[in-house]
């Protein structure tokens, strides 16, 4: 089948989005290709379609475990066989999955990067007929990237034993990062395909505001439709959501600390429109593809242009006019500088945290390799009387150096092991047909369930049995009380996977040179964000495009800088007409808040003295005074 026929047969789409066909064509020709597409640009199609056209299995490397699971589930719903291997899985479970990848006619194997260097993965690799090596979030391989991960360097080594083209994908990469990606992945010939970064329907608005909440309310009232509000920490999400709700704006909050079911419930309510505005941390957004988001507001300056571009880009994917609003003040600048100090503690402190983590879990020297630790940052810091933020960044950096893999808010799935030998099961009273059906399903669908604990998706098993998840958990619990099974309920926690035995003091490799480089690049990005918000002369869109290396561009005409310039060219009569038209559209019945909201964003006169014009018209009796 042709690429278009595959797209239509499996996904039901009649045509490709911009740049997708070009990327797929290059990959189908056997070229190594780096594709830079904006958030929501349909990156997964760019590797899934060519993989369906070629014999063998595509190895997809991604650090986003939740997204990995979603994509595997989605592919299976389309009738495409896919597997996933990530941190937190036991050896026997991984062994079975890799065996299926070699001999089970699967098309996709999703792998978290830390698995690539394991002996088990390497031992199976020669038996795999690999169609493509796919690298998602490819910027993670670059030391210049904003989210460098040392495990990604293992991907280049795959080429020593796998003769398959590479498809690398990212939403944000500067020219320097793009070159580094292709070098690190050992491209046979450089092939970079990227779409323009312009978003002509997206108006970038930057406001210096001491009263951020007042500005936020003005945005919510002045722009109709669904919105996202990004804040820096979890406590602030709840606080801002309450403020919006108290002021008549339907809002809720979302962060990684909420339970899985609650997060899914709120995400779906927001998607459906039952919740108009979601106040969230950057945990909200991955996999979100709601096309009609009309505004995204940042109440804090993001750490980098890359992060800002991705999050702001979640507005207006349907092509209609939308707004990306960044509210800031001098306190934000101070916080960014303070955050740099906190984010880069001394290397001596970092090594001390390495040993304290091992001591906390009572792991002796030369032991612990491969252990998965359920880690509670708050309890750990309380135990050693440490500041959470500094410890968090120390743990992250130890992970960057490859000593362990740290995953935040990991879902540890329900696990079951059948204790009773297979031949004895038929002589036991299981309790009824429901229990018998459950045990039969486990035997049929979970190979190894008699030997070790296997992961179970609660929703899938509950649907098969025709019961709800709470009742399923009760049935499993009853069977475990009777010692027929071992049952470990689903849970969520931060996880640390130890990549080697505990090292002796002084032997923990922490590169001072790399650490200094990371600190310098971090400072460059925060400086770029400070420059972005404080420059009131250059078009916001052009400023962002230039950062990503797109030097040929025009003023967008819709950002706050362009609007102010255009409004400055307007004479007083045009502003007066705009005010009169608004009051007339309300039949003379309007409030000051309503007219403020109207001129806050959608109007080209938002940065003009329209308020003075309003007062003059009221004083002269030309228009009625606002109510209230």
Rosetta blueprint (number, residue, H / E / L):
1 X L
2 X L
3 X H
4 X H
5 X H
6 X H
7 X H
8 X H
9 X H
10 X H
11 X H
12 X L
13 X L
14 X L
15 X L
16 X L
17 X L
18 X L
19 X L
20 X H
21 X H
22 X H
23 X H
24 X H
25 X H
26 X H
27 X H
28 X H
29 X L
30 X L
31 X L
32 X L
33 X E
34 X E
35 X E
36 X E
37 X L
38 X L
39 X L
40 X L
41 X L
42 X L
43 X H
44 X H
45 X H
46 X H
47 X H
48 X H
49 X H
50 X H
51 X H
52 X H
53 X H
54 X L
55 X L
56 X L
57 X E
58 X E
59 X E
60 X E
61 X E
62 X L
63 X L
64 X L
65 X H
66 X H
67 X H
68 X H
69 X H
70 X H
71 X H
72 X H
73 X H
74 X H
75 X H
76 X H
77 X H
78 X L
79 X L
80 X L
81 X L
82 X E
83 X E
84 X E
85 X E
86 X L
87 X L
88 X L
89 X L
90 X L
91 X H
92 X H
93 X H
94 X H
95 X H
96 X H
97 X H
98 X H
99 X H
100 X H
101 X H
102 X H
103 X H
104 X L
105 X L
106 X L
107 X L
108 X E
109 X E
110 X E
111 X E
112 X L
113 X H
114 X H
115 X H
116 X L
117 X L
118 X L
119 X H
120 X H
121 X H
122 X H
123 X H
124 X H
125 X H
126 X L
127 X L
128 X L
129 X L
130 X E
131 X E
132 X E
133 X E
134 X E
135 X E
136 X L
137 X L
138 X H
139 X H
140 X H
141 X H
142 X L
143 X L
144 X L
145 X L
146 X L
147 X L
148 X L
149 X L
150 X H
151 X H
152 X H
153 X H
154 X H
155 X H
156 X H
157 X H
158 X H
159 X L
160 X L
161 X L
162 X L
163 X L
164 X L
165 X E
166 X E
167 X E
168 X E
169 X E
170 X E
171 X L
172 X L
173 X L
174 X L
175 X H
176 X H
177 X H
178 X H
179 X H
180 X H
181 X H
182 X H
183 X H
184 X H
185 X L
186 X L
187 X L
188 X L
189 X L
190 X L
191 X L
192 X E
193 X E
194 X E
195 X L
196 X L
197 X L
198 X L
199 X L
200 X L
201 X L
202 X E
203 X E
204 X E
205 X E
206 X E
207 X E
208 X E
209 X L
210 X L
211 X L
212 X H
213 X H
214 X H
215 X H
216 X H
217 X H
218 X H
219 X H
220 X H
221 X H
222 X H
223 X L
224 X L
225 X L
226 X E
227 X E
228 X E
229 X E
230 X E
231 X L
232 X L
233 X L
234 X H
235 X H
236 X H
237 X H
238 X H
239 X H
240 X H
241 X H
242 X H
243 X H
244 X H
245 X H
246 X H
247 X L
248 X L
249 X L
250 X L
251 X E
252 X E
253 X E
254 X E
255 X L
256 X L
257 X L
258 X L
259 X L
260 X H
261 X H
262 X H
263 X H
264 X H
265 X H
266 X H
267 X H
268 X H
269 X H
270 X H
271 X H
272 X H
273 X L
274 X L
275 X L
276 X L
277 X E
278 X E
279 X E
280 X E
281 X L
282 X L
283 X L
284 X L
285 X L
286 X L
287 X L
288 X L
289 X L
290 X L
291 X L
292 X L
293 X E
294 X E
295 X E
296 X E
297 X E
298 X E
299 X L
300 X L
301 X L
302 X L
303 X L
304 X L
305 X H
306 X H
307 X H
308 X H
309 X H
310 X H
311 X H
312 X H
313 X L
314 X L
315 X L
316 X L
317 X L
318 X L
319 X L
320 X L
321 X L
322 X E
323 X E
324 X E
325 X E
326 X E
327 X E
328 X E
329 X L
330 X H
331 X H
332 X H
333 X H
334 X H
335 X H
336 X H
337 X H
338 X H
339 X H
340 X H
341 X H
342 X H
343 X H
344 X L
345 X L
346 X L
347 X H
348 X H
349 X H
350 X H
351 X H
352 X H
353 X H
354 X H
355 X H
356 X H
357 X H
358 X H
359 X H
360 X H
361 X L
362 X L
363 X L
364 X L
365 X L
366 X L
367 X L
368 X L
369 X L
370 X L
371 X L
372 X E
373 X E
374 X E
375 X E
376 X L
377 X H
378 X H
379 X H
380 X H
381 X H
382 X H
383 X H
384 X H
385 X L
386 X L
387 X L
388 X H
389 X H
390 X H
391 X H
392 X H
393 X H
394 X H
395 X H
396 X H
397 X H
398 X H
399 X H
400 X H
401 X L
402 X L
403 X L
404 X E
405 X E
406 X E
407 X E
408 X E
409 X E
410 X E
411 X E
412 X E
413 X L
414 X E
415 X E
416 X E
417 X E
418 X E
419 X L
420 X L
421 X L
422 X H
423 X H
424 X H
425 X H
426 X L
427 X L
428 X L
429 X L
430 X L
431 X L
432 X L
433 X H
434 X H
435 X H
436 X H
437 X H
438 X H
439 X H
440 X H
441 X H
442 X H
443 X H
444 X H
445 X H
446 X L
447 X L
448 X L
449 X L
450 X L
451 X L
452 X L
453 X L
454 X E
455 X E
456 X E
457 X L
458 X H
459 X H
460 X H
461 X H
462 X H
463 X H
464 X H
465 X H
466 X L
467 X L
468 X L
469 X H
470 X H
471 X H
472 X H
473 X H
474 X H
475 X H
476 X H
477 X H
478 X H
479 X H
480 X H
481 X H
482 X L
483 X L
484 X L
485 X E
486 X E
487 X E
488 X E
489 X L
490 X L
491 X E
492 X E
493 X E
494 X E
495 X E
496 X E
497 X E
498 X E
499 X L
500 X L
501 X L
502 X L
503 X L
504 X L
505 X L
506 X L
507 X L
508 X L
509 X L
510 X L
511 X L
512 X H
513 X H
514 X H
515 X H
516 X H
517 X H
518 X H
519 X H
520 X H
521 X H
522 X H
523 X H
524 X H
525 X H
526 X H
527 X H
528 X H
529 X H
530 X H
531 X H
532 X H
533 X H
534 X H
535 X L
536 X L
537 X L
538 X L
539 X L
540 X H
541 X H
542 X H
543 X H
544 X H
545 X H
546 X H
547 X H
548 X L
549 X L
550 X L
551 X L
552 X L
553 X L
554 X L
555 X L
556 X L
557 X L
558 X L
559 X L
560 X H
561 X H
562 X H
563 X H
564 X H
565 X H
566 X H
567 X H
568 X H
569 X L
570 X L
571 X L
572 X H
573 X H
574 X H
575 X H
576 X H
577 X H
578 X H
579 X H
580 X H
581 X H
582 X H
583 X H
584 X H
585 X H
586 X L
587 X L
588 X L
589 X L
590 X L
591 X E
592 X H
593 X H
594 X H
595 X H
596 X H
597 X H
598 X H
599 X H
600 X H
601 X L
602 X L
603 X L
604 X L
605 X L
606 X L
607 X L
608 X L
609 X L
610 X H
611 X H
612 X H
613 X H
614 X H
615 X H
616 X H
617 X H
618 X H
619 X H
620 X L
621 X L
622 X L
623 X L
624 X L
625 X L
626 X L
627 X E
628 X L
